[in-house]
């Protein structure tokens, strides 16, 4: 782990390559998994406030599920997460042809909400967890992301570079600039060592 400001950063975030390839995975991260997307308490408040603007961008099935069960619940670890349909799909999932997309993000792209999507989704495959004053940022491996790993390798895109906007959203521009310097030094030292 590397210390960057108030964050503990896994070396994999610097060393591994990644670039989403939804043509290959069809947005499977919104479809599969053992729980919904993790939500911060402030994100729950934002979604509650902006739900009328997001609602037209949801599927009928997702909307019915939200109306019956709410849009968030608690997972077995006690974390707040989005609710899911009985088949495991996120309640906010909608399909664009065969590809799963996010109703919240679609509302954002249409200019109907200022909220892009949960930061846990925006940061993926980085998982963030708070430990006291430190934020731990770890690279999460999932077989459904093999096309993204291959594309990242082919295009030589490190995880932290692919997720620049999400990392700035989470940690700030100054922090990201520091991460870029640390990454450059780390890779230079590793390649010359």
C-alpha positions as a Markdown table, in Angstrom:
| # | Residue | x | y | z |
|---|---|---|---|---|
| 1 | Unk | 0.0 | 0.0 | 0.0 |
| 2 | Unk | 1.1 | 3.5 | -0.8 |
| 3 | Unk | 0.2 | 6.5 | 1.3 |
| 4 | Unk | -1.1 | 9.4 | -0.8 |
| 5 | Unk | -2.4 | 12.2 | 1.4 |
| 6 | Unk | -5.1 | 10.7 | 3.7 |
| 7 | Unk | -5.5 | 7.6 | 1.5 |
| 8 | Unk | -4.0 | 4.1 | 1.5 |
| 9 | Unk | -3.6 | 3.2 | -2.2 |
| 10 | Unk | -3.1 | -0.4 | -3.5 |
| 11 | Unk | -0.2 | -0.7 | -5.8 |
| 12 | Unk | -2.5 | -2.5 | -8.2 |
| 13 | Unk | -4.3 | 0.8 | -8.9 |
| 14 | Unk | -1.1 | 2.1 | -10.4 |
| 15 | Unk | 0.3 | -1.1 | -11.9 |
| 16 | Unk | -2.8 | -2.8 | -13.4 |
| 17 | Unk | -4.4 | -1.8 | -16.6 |
| 18 | Unk | -8.1 | -1.3 | -17.1 |
| 19 | Unk | -10.6 | 0.4 | -19.5 |
| 20 | Unk | -14.3 | -0.5 | -19.4 |
| 21 | Unk | -15.5 | -2.3 | -22.5 |
| 22 | Unk | -19.3 | -2.4 | -22.3 |
| 23 | Unk | -19.5 | -3.8 | -25.9 |
| 24 | Unk | -18.0 | -7.0 | -24.4 |
| 25 | Unk | -19.4 | -7.1 | -20.9 |
| 26 | Unk | -22.8 | -5.4 | -21.7 |
| 27 | Unk | -22.7 | -3.6 | -18.3 |
| 28 | Unk | -22.6 | -6.9 | -16.3 |
| 29 | Unk | -21.5 | -5.1 | -13.1 |
| 30 | Unk | -25.0 | -3.6 | -12.8 |
| 31 | Unk | -26.6 | -7.0 | -13.3 |
| 32 | Unk | -24.5 | -9.4 | -11.2 |
| 33 | Unk | -23.2 | -9.4 | -7.7 |
| 34 | Unk | -24.3 | -10.3 | -4.2 |
| 35 | Unk | -25.8 | -6.9 | -3.3 |
| 36 | Unk | -26.7 | -3.5 | -4.7 |
| 37 | Unk | -24.3 | -0.6 | -5.2 |
| 38 | Unk | -22.9 | 0.8 | -2.0 |
| 39 | Unk | -24.4 | 4.2 | -1.1 |
| 40 | Unk | -23.0 | 7.0 | 1.1 |
| 41 | Unk | -25.5 | 8.6 | 3.5 |
| 42 | Unk | -25.3 | 11.9 | 1.6 |
| 43 | Unk | -26.0 | 10.0 | -1.7 |
| 44 | Unk | -29.2 | 8.6 | -0.2 |
| 45 | Unk | -30.2 | 12.2 | 0.7 |
| 46 | Unk | -29.4 | 13.4 | -2.9 |
| 47 | Unk | -31.3 | 10.5 | -4.5 |
| 48 | Unk | -34.4 | 11.1 | -2.3 |
| 49 | Unk | -34.4 | 14.8 | -3.2 |
| 50 | Unk | -33.8 | 14.2 | -6.9 |
| 51 | Unk | -35.9 | 11.1 | -7.3 |
| 52 | Unk | -38.7 | 12.8 | -9.2 |
| 53 | Unk | -36.1 | 13.8 | -11.9 |
| 54 | Unk | -34.6 | 10.3 | -12.0 |
| 55 | Unk | -37.9 | 8.4 | -12.0 |
| 56 | Unk | -38.7 | 8.9 | -15.8 |
| 57 | Unk | -35.4 | 7.2 | -16.6 |
| 58 | Unk | -36.1 | 4.0 | -14.8 |
| 59 | Unk | -37.6 | 0.7 | -16.1 |
| 60 | Unk | -41.2 | -0.1 | -15.1 |
| 61 | Unk | -39.9 | -3.2 | -13.2 |
| 62 | Unk | -37.2 | -1.1 | -11.4 |
| 63 | Unk | -39.7 | 1.6 | -10.5 |
| 64 | Unk | -42.2 | -1.0 | -9.1 |
| 65 | Unk | -39.4 | -2.5 | -7.0 |
| 66 | Unk | -38.4 | 0.9 | -5.6 |
| 67 | Unk | -42.1 | 1.8 | -4.9 |
| 68 | Unk | -42.5 | -1.5 | -3.0 |
| 69 | Unk | -39.1 | -1.8 | -1.3 |
| 70 | Unk | -37.5 | 1.7 | -1.5 |
| 71 | Unk | -34.3 | 2.5 | -3.4 |
| 72 | Unk | -31.9 | 1.5 | -0.6 |
| 73 | Unk | -31.5 | -1.2 | 1.9 |
| 74 | Unk | -28.8 | -2.6 | 4.2 |
| 75 | Unk | -26.5 | -5.5 | 3.1 |
| 76 | Unk | -25.3 | -8.3 | 5.4 |
| 77 | Unk | -22.3 | -6.2 | 6.3 |
| 78 | Unk | -24.5 | -3.4 | 7.5 |
| 79 | Unk | -23.7 | -1.1 | 4.6 |
| 80 | Unk | -26.3 | 0.9 | 2.7 |
| 81 | Unk | -26.8 | -0.3 | -0.9 |
| 82 | Unk | -29.3 | 0.1 | -3.7 |
| 83 | Unk | -32.1 | -2.4 | -3.7 |
| 84 | Unk | -32.1 | -5.1 | -6.3 |
| 85 | Unk | -34.8 | -7.0 | -8.3 |
| 86 | Unk | -35.3 | -10.6 | -7.4 |
| 87 | Unk | -33.0 | -11.7 | -10.2 |
| 88 | Unk | -30.1 | -9.5 | -8.7 |
| 89 | Unk | -30.3 | -6.5 | -11.1 |
| 90 | Unk | -30.0 | -3.1 | -9.5 |
| 91 | Unk | -33.3 | -1.3 | -9.3 |
| 92 | Unk | -31.8 | 1.6 | -11.2 |
| 93 | Unk | -30.7 | -0.6 | -14.1 |
| 94 | Unk | -32.2 | 0.0 | -17.6 |
| 95 | Unk | -31.3 | -1.6 | -20.9 |
| 96 | Unk | -30.0 | 0.2 | -24.0 |
| 97 | Unk | -30.5 | -2.6 | -26.4 |
| 98 | Unk | -28.6 | -5.5 | -24.7 |
| 99 | Unk | -26.4 | -3.2 | -22.6 |
| 100 | Unk | -27.2 | -2.4 | -19.0 |
| 101 | Unk | -27.0 | 1.2 | -18.2 |
| 102 | Unk | -27.8 | 3.3 | -15.1 |
| 103 | Unk | -31.1 | 5.3 | -14.9 |
| 104 | Unk | -29.5 | 7.8 | -12.6 |
| 105 | Unk | -26.6 | 8.4 | -15.0 |
| 106 | Unk | -29.0 | 8.6 | -17.9 |
| 107 | Unk | -30.9 | 11.3 | -16.1 |
| 108 | Unk | -27.6 | 13.1 | -15.4 |
| 109 | Unk | -26.6 | 12.9 | -19.1 |
| 110 | Unk | -30.0 | 14.3 | -20.0 |
| 111 | Unk | -29.4 | 17.3 | -17.7 |
| 112 | Unk | -32.3 | 16.3 | -15.3 |
| 113 | Unk | -30.1 | 15.8 | -12.2 |
| 114 | Unk | -26.8 | 17.1 | -11.0 |
| 115 | Unk | -26.0 | 13.6 | -9.4 |
| 116 | Unk | -24.0 | 11.5 | -11.8 |
| 117 | Unk | -24.4 | 8.1 | -10.0 |
| 118 | Unk | -23.2 | 6.5 | -6.8 |
| 119 | Unk | -19.4 | 7.1 | -6.3 |
| 120 | Unk | -19.0 | 3.3 | -5.7 |
| 121 | Unk | -20.2 | 2.7 | -9.3 |
| 122 | Unk | -18.2 | 5.6 | -10.7 |
| 123 | Unk | -15.0 | 4.4 | -9.0 |
| 124 | Unk | -15.4 | 0.7 | -10.0 |
| 125 | Unk | -13.1 | -1.4 | -10.1 |
| 126 | Unk | -11.7 | 0.6 | -7.2 |
| 127 | Unk | -13.4 | -0.1 | -3.9 |
| 128 | Unk | -13.2 | 2.5 | -1.2 |
| 129 | Unk | -13.5 | 1.9 | 2.5 |
| 130 | Unk | -12.9 | 4.3 | 5.4 |
| 131 | Unk | -10.6 | 3.3 | 8.3 |
| 132 | Unk | -10.6 | 6.1 | 10.8 |
| 133 | Unk | -9.0 | 9.1 | 9.1 |
| 134 | Unk | -7.7 | 7.1 | 6.1 |
| 135 | Unk | -9.6 | 6.1 | 3.0 |
| 136 | Unk | -8.4 | 2.7 | 1.7 |
| 137 | Unk | -8.5 | 2.4 | -2.1 |
| 138 | Unk | -8.2 | -1.2 | -3.4 |
| 139 | Unk | -8.4 | -2.7 | -6.8 |
| 140 | Unk | -11.3 | -5.3 | -7.1 |
| 141 | Unk | -10.9 | -8.2 | -9.4 |
| 142 | Unk | -14.0 | -9.7 | -11.0 |
| 143 | Unk | -14.0 | -12.1 | -13.9 |
| 144 | Unk | -16.7 | -10.2 | -15.7 |
| 145 | Unk | -14.2 | -7.4 | -16.1 |
| 146 | Unk | -11.7 | -9.5 | -18.1 |
| 147 | Unk | -12.5 | -7.6 | -21.3 |
| 148 | Unk | -11.8 | -4.3 | -19.5 |
| 149 | Unk | -8.5 | -5.7 | -18.3 |
| 150 | Unk | -7.6 | -6.8 | -21.8 |
| 151 | Unk | -8.6 | -3.4 | -23.3 |
| 152 | Unk | -6.6 | -1.6 | -20.7 |
| 153 | Unk | -3.5 | -3.7 | -21.4 |
| 154 | Unk | -3.9 | -3.2 | -25.2 |
| 155 | Unk | -4.3 | 0.5 | -24.8 |
| 156 | Unk | -1.8 | 0.8 | -21.9 |
| 157 | Unk | -4.3 | 2.6 | -19.6 |
| 158 | Unk | -3.5 | 2.2 | -15.8 |
| 159 | Unk | -6.5 | 1.9 | -13.5 |
| 160 | Unk | -5.9 | 5.3 | -11.9 |
| 161 | Unk | -5.7 | 7.0 | -15.3 |
| 162 | Unk | -8.9 | 5.4 | -16.5 |
| 163 | Unk | -10.7 | 6.5 | -13.3 |
| 164 | Unk | -9.2 | 10.0 | -13.1 |
| 165 | Unk | -12.6 | 11.8 | -13.1 |
| 166 | Unk | -14.0 | 9.4 | -10.4 |
| 167 | Unk | -10.9 | 9.7 | -8.2 |
| 168 | Unk | -11.0 | 13.5 | -8.5 |
| 169 | Unk | -14.7 | 13.4 | -7.6 |
| 170 | Unk | -13.9 | 11.2 | -4.5 |
| 171 | Unk | -10.6 | 12.7 | -3.4 |
| 172 | Unk | -10.1 | 16.1 | -5.1 |
| 173 | Unk | -7.8 | 17.5 | -7.8 |
| 174 | Unk | -4.8 | 18.2 | -5.5 |
| 175 | Unk | -5.0 | 14.6 | -4.2 |
| 176 | Unk | -5.1 | 13.2 | -7.8 |
| 177 | Unk | -2.1 | 15.4 | -8.8 |
| 178 | Unk | -0.2 | 13.9 | -5.8 |
| 179 | Unk | -1.3 | 10.4 | -6.8 |
| 180 | Unk | 0.0 | 10.9 | -10.4 |
| 181 | Unk | 3.4 | 12.0 | -9.0 |
| 182 | Unk | 3.5 | 9.0 | -6.6 |
| 183 | Unk | 2.6 | 6.7 | -9.4 |
| 184 | Unk | 5.2 | 8.1 | -11.7 |
| 185 | Unk | 7.9 | 7.7 | -9.0 |
| 186 | Unk | 6.7 | 4.2 | -8.1 |
| 187 | Unk | 6.7 | 2.9 | -11.7 |
| 188 | Unk | 10.1 | 4.6 | -12.4 |
| 189 | Unk | 11.6 | 3.0 | -9.3 |
| 190 | Unk | 10.1 | -0.4 | -10.1 |
| 191 | Unk | 11.3 | -0.4 | -13.7 |
| 192 | Unk | 14.8 | 0.7 | -12.7 |
| 193 | Unk | 15.0 | -1.5 | -9.7 |
